Amino acid sequence: MTALACLTALGCLAGLAIAMLHRSPVRPTALSRPTAWPYGTSTPTARSATSSQPQLGAVSWPADGVSAADISGYGVVAGPGAARPVPIASVAKVMTAYVLLQDHPLPANGSGPDIAVQSSEAAAYPSQARDGDSLVPVVAGERLTERQALEALLLPSADNMAWILARWDAGSQAAFAARMNATARRLGMTGTSYTDPSGLDPSTTSTAADQVRLGMAAMRVPALAAIVAKSAAVVPVAGVVRNYNTLLGQDGIAGLKTGSTQAAGGCVLIAAWQKASGHRTLIVAAAFGQPGTAQTILLNALRAGHNLVLALDRALGHGTRW
């Protein structure tokens, strides 16, 4: 009788466990739900939402292109085409800066070592300018600190600074692109392929979901977060350079990067801090492939990214503006 009673009790416990599993909450819109993680490490694997975590409301996504978001405490949320690889233009420079700062870390306000512009790099500037590349002027023997070079890379989106930094860090653009791809794999960016450090090459492609993962990791690097939050900086030879991200300071927006080419359309990767119930929430939103003319695609992308940040704020349910 004792054995029969034990078997009966075990059966009841098993049934209770199965019932509890069937009642576990699932939020199908989230691809992953990372908590805070150390700088430079990959996003933790997906886990179930806690019962205390509020549900994310409906999101109004951009009508064109591909989009996604990563929200601290929620994880990656897929918009239209979030997993489809597309050209990302100068948004690729976020990974360029991220790899540089992994190899040559800087304090939040540090300057870092000097980087000398080689004669061949200065000699290439006139032809690059005729091609219409996004550039900063350079001269042979010019010396920039690592921070100044990163400011030239990220604010006016200088392609030639991406190529100079790649040579300085890895010896060649090809070797540096290999480092970019290795870092992407470590961050779980499985839909990404970097072929150049500037993003000018349309064969550099990624997904909106991958780029918001990178954006979240990048904002946890203090020097990178500080640079992308600047509206302007002063660098040697070029003088004052200004950030193409004209949304800075609006609705909590604090970075990250813009980009536009004929192949990629207008692209933005935006970081914004919002506040609710005394807690700061970081939103990283991507809107790529925004349509328009050469004169309007970047403006259209900025508009789409701004509207997406506001939509995500509404979906979080607090509507707080900074």
N, C-alpha and C positions, 0 to 999 in steps of 0.2 A: 504493500500500500504506500509505503514511504517513497519508493522509486516511482510509482505511478504519479504521486503528487508532485514530485520534482519535475517529471516530464511535462506535466500539465502547466506548471508554473513557467518553465522555459518556453513553452509554446506561446503563452500569453505575452511574455516579454518580447519574443520575436515579432509577434503581430503588432505590438505597440510600436516597436522600432520602425517597422515598415510603414505604418500609418504616419509616423512623424516625418519620415523621409518624403512621403508624398505631399506633406503640407509645407515642406521647405520653400521659402520664397525664391523666385527666379525673376530677374529683370532682363528680358530678352534683348533690349536695345543696347546694353553695355557689352563691349567686347572684352574688357578687362577692368578690374577694380583695384588699382594699386594704392597702397598706403605710401607714406613717405619712405624714400630710399636714399642711400648715400649717393653723393655726386659721382657720376660716371658709371653707375651700375645699371644693369638692365631692369626693365619694369618687371615686378613680380608677376607670377602666373595668376590667372583669374581665380577668384574665390567668390562664394555666395555673399550677397548683401546681408548686412546685419539687420535685425528687426527694428533697430532705432534709426536707421538711415532713411531719410525721406525719399520718396519716389521722384524721379526726374519727370517733369511734365513734357508735353508735346513740344517739339522744336520746329520752328519755321526755317527750313534750309534754303540756301540760295537756289534760284530757279535754274541757273546754268552751271555747267562745269561739275566738278566733284568737290565734296566737302566732308569734314569730320571734325570732331572735337575731343579733347581730353580734359576732364574735369577732376581736380583733386578730390579724392573720396569716392568718385564714381567710376573713373577709368575712361577708356576710349568709347565714344558713342559714334556710331556710323551714320553719316549722311549719305546722299545719293552718290553712288560710284566710289565710295570710300576706299575700297580695296582694289580699284583699277589703276595700274601704273600709267602715269602721264608725265610729260616733260614738266619740270618745276622751275626752270629759269634760275634766277639768282637766289631763290629760297635755298638752293644747294649750298650757299655760303654759310648757312647755319652749321652744317656739318663740318665745313672747312674750319670755322672758328672753334667748334667743339673739339675736333681732333687736335688742333694747335694747342688748345688749352689743356688737353690731356697730356700731350708731350712736353709742354712748357707751361706749367701752371703759373698763374698770377694771383696775387692778392686782389681783393675787390678794386682797390685803387692803385695797384702796382703798375710800374712801367715795363719791367722785364728787360731782356737783353736788346742790344742794337742789332738791326738788320740792314745790311748794305745793299743798295741797288747796283746790280752788275751792269757793265757797259752794254751788253747785248740786250738786257731788259729795257734800258733807256733808249737804245737805238730802235727798238721795235715800237715805241710809243706812237710815232707819226703815222705809220701804216695802220696800227690798231685804231687810231682816231679816225682815219679815213674810212675804215670799215664800220664806223658808228658804234664801236664797243663802249660800254660804260667804263670810264677810266678816271684815274687821278694822274696829273702830270708828275713825271719822275725824271731825275737826271742821274747820270752815272756817278757813283760814289756817294750819293745821298744816303744818309743814315736815319732810320726811323726806329723808335722803340717798338717792341712787340705790341704794346697797347696802341700806339699810333697806327701801326699797320692794320690792326684789327678794327680800329675806328674807320680807316679808309676802306676796308673791306665791307663793313656792315652798314655804314651810314649812307655814303654815296654809291655803294655797291660796285666798287672798282674791280673789274675783271682782272686788270693787270696786277693788282695787289694779291688776288687769289693765286695767280701764277707765281708771283715772287715768293709768297709764303709757302707754297707747295715745294718750290725748289729749296728754300731755306730749311724746311723741316725734313724732307724726304729725299732730296737730290734731284727729283724730276716730278713732273705732273703725273706720269703713269704710276710711279711708286706711291705718290701721295693718294691718288685715287684708290689704290689697293688698300691703303690704310683706312680710307673713308668707308669702303665696303666692309672691311673687317669689323669696324666699329658699328656699322649698321647691323651686322649679324648679331653682335653682342647685345645690342639694344632690342633685338627681336623684330627688326625691320625687314621682313622677308620679301616684301614686294618692291625693294629698292635696288637700283643699280646706278652707281656714280661712275661716270667716264671722264669727268674733268672737275677741277675744284671750283670753277666759276659758275657752272650751270648754263653757260652759253651753248654748249653742245646739246642738241635736242635728244641725244641718246642717253643723257643723264635723266633718269626717270624715277619716280617714286609714287607712293599712294598717299592720299590725304591722311589715312589712318596711321601710316608709318611716320609722317612728318609731325603729326601732333604728339606722337610718342617722343620723337627727338626734341621737339619744342619744350616738352615738360622736363626732360633731362637737362636741356640747355639752360633753362631758367633756374636750375639748381646749382649752376656754376656761377659763383658771385661775380667774377670779372665779366663774364659774358652777359649776365643779366644787367650789370651796370652800364655796359657799352650800348646795348640795344635800346636802353631807356633814354639815351642822349639825343636831343634834337639837333645838336651841332657839335663839332670838335675842330681843333686846329692841328694840322699835320704839316710837316716840312714840305716846301716847294708848293704844294697845292693850296696851303693856307686854310681858310675856313671851309669845312665840308659840312653839308647838311643831310639830315636823314630823310630818305624818301617816304618813310612811314609818318605821314602827316597826322595820323590819328593819336599820336602820343599825348597822354594827359586827358583824353576824353573817355569818360565812362570807365575809368580804371585801367585803360590800355597802357602797357608798359614795355612794349616790344612786339614782335621779333624782327620780321624781314619781309620785304616786298620783292617782286620779280615780274618781268614781262619780256616776252619774245613773241615773234610771230607764231612759232610752233607751240608755245606754252600758253599763249593768251595772258591775261592778267592773273597774277598769283599773289596771295598774301598768307602769311603765317603769323597769327596775332596772339599775344599773351595779354591777359587782363586779370587784374585782381578785383574781386568783388567781396562784399562784406555782408554777413547775415548772422544774427544772434551772437555777435561778438567774435565771430570767427572769420578769418580771411580765406577765400576760396580762389584758387588759381584756375583760370580757364585758358586753354590753348586751342585756338580754332584755325582751321585751314579752309580756304576757298581758292581753288585752282581752276584754270581754264575759263576765266571770265571773258566774254566776247567784247568786241569793239574795234575801233581803229587804232593805229599806232599811237595816236594822241589821247585816246580815251580808255584803253584797256586797263591801265594801272589805276586810274580814278574809279573805274567800274569795280575793280577788284577790292580797292579800299572801301568802297561803299558796301559791297557784298560782305566783306569781313566785319565791318562795323555793325551792320544789321544782324549778322550771325551772333556776334558777342551779345548784343541786346536781346536776341531771341533766347540764347542760352541762359542769360541772367533771368529772364522771365520764367524759363522752364525750371530753374532752381527754386522759383517761388518767392524770392525776396525783393527783387526790383530795386535794390539799393544802388544809388549812383555816387561815384566818387569824383 
